[in-house]
Amino acid sequence: MNSSLSQPKLTSGVLWLMAISSGLIVANNYYNQPLLGLMAEDFQVSESEISGIPMFTQIGYACGLFFFIPLGDMFKRKRMILIDFIFIIMALIAMSLSKSVKLLLPISFIIGFTSVIPQLFIPMAATLATPEEKPKAVGIVMSGLLVGILGSRVLSGYVGDFFGWREMYYIATVIMIILFVLIYFKLPEVYPRFNGTYKELMLSLIQLFKTNSSLRLAALRGGLSFAALSAFWTPLVFHLQANFHLDEHMASNIAGKFGLVGACGAITAAFMGKIIAKSNKNNFLTNSILLILASWVIFYFSGYSFWGLILGVIFIDIGVQAAHITNQSIIFSGNPNVANRVNTIYMTSYFIGGALGTYISAHAFQYFNWNGVVYTGGGITLLMLVCHWTSLKK
């Protein structure tokens, strides 16, 4: 192994390359959300059936995090990333050519599984940064990732409205090819620190989870927060169709534009690292969760108006991203030599929570309309608050 070799320094150019790349790659997971109505119309299936696409994407992402990301402690990162890009590109092409919902589900899983590269960049930034710059570096990469999540909805909503849902995946394929070339020439190599087999690597995940209570708690909070966020975003396009009386194309476009509103959370992420480093993290988490809860109160009373949805989106995105960055700051600070593995445990829980939030919310909307979504998201957030407050009393 090359663990004895010195690691490259984190320059501003490399940091921003990782931030921008994170946003463009993670976007592959979220293009589908504003396009669900168009897909349902194209394949003539129900809302709950087509909602399997984002659910399978999130499950695939969680599996990629668990089985692929730990290898970042074992193999050269840049080589891993470039190989993974080949599979991303093939999956996106397959998505655009698919003629059946049954095929879209496993392809969505593969897109999620392969689009985990940002979760190599985040611990990479934390590893290469100096201790005092660590929260700031993580915040910048996270900001890029969050802009990608929200910007993907805007882009796919626009493309879906004017061109069609398949065209979005053609565009995504071209973006990934360009990004592959940039990373090949610009990203430095980062050498592994783990000396052992893949089996030993995976067993070490179990040991880390068993022995690290702060990691377990962060993973639980993260999973519940992303479940609450997914509970809102997945049925949004169907809410716009059913309760705002918009057709599939207009609903797709407007659902995408809500990503611009949610950019508040992404913009503030770049500054949260500095604030979190100087704040009491438990108090910061409490306030973040209360902000998420406030969003569901707004959705309950004003979720049938555009202004109510806009205000609620601002609250929920800022709250979720604040909690997310605080959780990551906690786990990286306490485990600097196993950054990829603690991030694997945390982010696997995060996307399992997202998949569950998507599944429950889609069915809640089908049977109970918007109120079912609000009760689902609000209930998940209350559970997160109880778990957090309980941990503070120990």
Long-range contacts (C-beta under 8 A, 24 or more apart in sequence): 1-191, 1-192, 1-193, 1-194, 1-195, 2-76, 2-191, 2-192, 3-191, 3-192, 3-193, 3-194, 3-195, 5-191, 7-127, 7-128, 7-190, 7-191, 8-128, 8-188, 8-189, 8-190, 9-128, 10-125, 10-128, 10-129, 10-133, 10-137, 13-186, 14-128, 14-186, 14-187, 14-188, 15-125, 15-137, 15-140, 15-141, 16-140, 16-144, 17-182, 17-183, 17-186, 17-187, 18-121, 18-124, 18-125, 18-141, 18-144, 18-187, 19-121, 19-140, 19-141, 19-143, 19-144, 19-145, 20-144, 21-117, 21-118, 21-121, 21-144, 21-179, 21-182, 21-183, 22-117, 22-118, 22-121, 22-122, 22-141, 22-142, 22-144, 22-145, 22-148, 23-118, 23-144, 23-145, 23-146, 23-147, 23-148, 23-149, 23-151, 24-148, 24-175, 24-176, 24-179, 25-88, 25-115, 25-117, 25-118, 25-148, 25-176, 25-179, 26-115, 26-118, 26-145, 26-148, 26-149, 26-152, 27-148, 27-149, 27-151, 27-152, 27-155, 27-172, 28-88, 28-92, 28-111, 28-115, 28-152, 28-172, 28-176, 29-57, 29-58, 29-61, 29-111, 29-112, 29-115, 29-149, 29-152, 30-54, 30-148, 30-149, 30-152, 30-153, 30-156, 31-152, 31-153, 31-155, 31-156, 31-168, 31-169, 31-172, 32-57, 32-108, 32-156, 33-153, 33-156, 33-233, 33-234, 33-236, 33-237, 33-255, 34-153, 34-156, 34-157, 34-160, 34-237, 34-252, 34-253, 34-255, 34-256, 35-156, 35-157, 35-160, 35-165, 35-168, 35-252, 36-234, 36-237, 36-238, 37-237, 37-238, 37-241, 37-248, 37-251, 37-252, 38-160, 38-164, 38-165, 38-248, 38-249, 38-252, 39-101, 39-104, 39-165, 40-248, 41-248, 42-165, 43-100, 43-101, 45-101, 46-366, 47-235, 47-238, 47-362, 47-365, 47-366, 48-362, 48-363, 48-366, 49-101, 50-101, 51-234, 51-235, 51-358, 51-359, 51-362, 52-101, 52-105, 52-108, 53-101, 53-104, 53-105, 53-108, 54-108, 54-230, 54-234, 54-358, 55-355, 55-358, 55-359, 55-362, 56-105, 56-106, 56-108, 56-109, 56-112, 57-108, 57-109, 57-111, 57-112, 58-112, 58-230, 58-351, 58-352, 58-354, 58-355, 58-358, 59-109, 59-112, 59-351, 59-352, 59-355, 60-108, 60-109, 60-110, 60-111, 60-112, 60-113, 60-114, 61-112, 61-113, 61-115, 61-116, 61-351, 61-354, 62-112, 62-347, 62-348, 62-350, 62-351, 62-352, 62-354, 62-355, 63-109, 63-112, 63-113, 64-112, 64-113, 64-114, 64-115, 64-116, 65-116, 65-119, 65-344, 65-347, 65-348, 65-351, 66-205, 66-344, 66-348, 68-113, 68-116, 69-116, 69-119, 69-120, 69-340, 69-343, 69-344, 69-347, 70-201, 70-202, 70-205, 70-340, 70-341, 70-344, 71-198, 71-201, 72-120, 72-123, 72-124, 72-192, 72-340, 73-192, 73-193, 73-194, 73-201, 73-338, 73-339, 73-340, 73-341, 74-192, 74-194, 74-196, 74-198, 74-201, 75-192, 76-189, 76-190, 76-191, 76-192, 77-120, 77-124, 77-189, 77-190, 77-192, 78-183, 78-187, 78-188, 78-189, 78-190, 79-189, 80-120, 81-117, 81-120, 81-183, 81-187, 82-180, 82-183, 82-184, 84-114, 84-116, 84-117, 85-117, 85-176, 85-179, 85-180, 85-183, 87-114, 88-114, 88-115, 88-176, 89-173, 89-176, 89-177, 89-180, 92-169, 92-172, 92-173, 92-176, 93-169, 93-173, 95-169, 96-166, 96-167, 96-169, 96-170, 96-173, 97-166, 112-351, 118-145, 118-148, 119-343, 119-344, 119-347, 120-340, 122-328, 122-343, 123-332, 123-339, 123-340, 123-343, 124-190, 126-332, 126-336, 126-339, 127-190, 127-336, 127-339, 128-190, 134-332, 134-333, 135-273, 135-274, 135-276, 135-277, 135-329, 136-273, 136-274, 136-277, 137-273, 138-273, 138-325, 138-328, 138-329, 138-332, 139-269, 139-270, 139-271, 139-272, 139-273, 139-274, 139-276, 139-325, 140-270, 140-273, 142-269, 142-321, 142-324, 142-325, 142-328, 143-266, 143-267, 143-269, 143-270, 146-265, 146-266, 146-269, 146-317, 146-321, 147-263, 147-266, 147-267, 149-259, 149-266, 150-259, 150-260, 150-262, 150-263, 150-265, 150-266, 150-317, 151-259, 151-263, 152-259, 153-233, 153-255, 153-256, 153-258, 153-259, 153-262, 154-256, 154-257, 154-259, 154-260, 155-256, 156-252, 156-256, 157-252, 157-253, 157-254, 157-255, 157-256, 157-257, 157-259, 158-253, 158-256, 160-249, 160-252, 160-253, 160-256, 161-249, 161-250, 161-252, 161-253, 161-256, 193-337, 201-341, 204-338, 204-341, 205-341, 205-344, 205-345, 208-335, 208-338, 208-341, 208-342, 208-345, 209-345, 212-334, 212-335, 212-342, 214-330, 214-331, 214-334, 215-331, 215-334, 215-335, 215-342, 215-345, 215-346, 217-387, 217-388, 217-391, 218-327, 218-328, 218-330, 218-331, 218-346, 219-345, 219-346, 219-348, 219-349, 219-350, 220-349, 220-384, 220-387, 221-285, 221-289, 221-323, 221-327, 221-384, 221-387, 221-388, 222-323, 222-324, 222-327, 222-346, 222-347, 222-349, 222-350, 222-353, 223-349, 223-350, 223-352, 223-353, 223-354, 223-356, 224-353, 224-380, 224-381, 224-383, 224-384, 224-387, 225-289, 225-292, 225-319, 225-320, 225-323, 225-324, 225-350, 225-353, 225-381, 225-384, 226-320, 226-324, 226-350, 226-351, 226-353, 226-354, 226-357, 227-353, 227-354, 227-356, 227-357, 227-360, 227-380, 228-292, 228-296, 228-316, 228-320, 228-357, 228-377, 228-380, 228-381, 228-384, 229-316, 229-317, 229-320, 229-354, 229-357, 230-353, 230-354, 230-355, 230-357, 230-358, 230-361, 231-357, 231-358, 231-360, 231-361, 231-364, 231-373, 231-376, 231-377, 231-380, 232-295, 232-299, 232-312, 232-313, 232-316, 232-361, 232-373, 232-377, 234-357, 234-358, 234-361, 234-362, 235-361, 235-362, 235-364, 235-365, 235-373, 236-309, 238-365, 239-303, 239-365, 239-370, 239-373, 242-369, 243-304, 243-369, 243-370, 244-304, 244-306, 258-309, 258-310, 258-313, 261-310, 261-313, 261-314, 261-317, 262-313, 262-314, 262-316, 262-317, 263-317, 264-314, 264-317, 264-318, 265-314, 265-317, 265-318, 265-319, 265-320, 265-321, 265-322, 266-317, 266-321, 268-318, 268-321, 268-322, 269-321, 269-325, 272-321, 272-322, 272-325, 272-326, 273-325, 273-329, 276-325, 276-326, 276-329, 277-329, 281-326, 281-329, 281-330, 282-388, 282-392, 284-322, 284-326, 285-323, 285-326, 285-327, 285-388, 286-385, 286-388, 286-389, 287-322, 288-319, 288-320, 288-322, 288-323, 288-326, 289-319, 289-323, 289-381, 289-384, 289-385, 289-388, 290-319, 290-385, 291-315, 291-316, 291-318, 291-319, 291-322, 292-316, 292-319, 292-320, 292-323, 292-381, 292-384, 293-378, 293-381, 293-382, 293-385, 294-319, 295-319, 296-374, 296-377, 296-378, 296-381, 297-378, 299-370, 299-373, 299-374, 299-377, 300-371, 300-374, 300-378, 303-370, 303-374, 304-370, 324-350
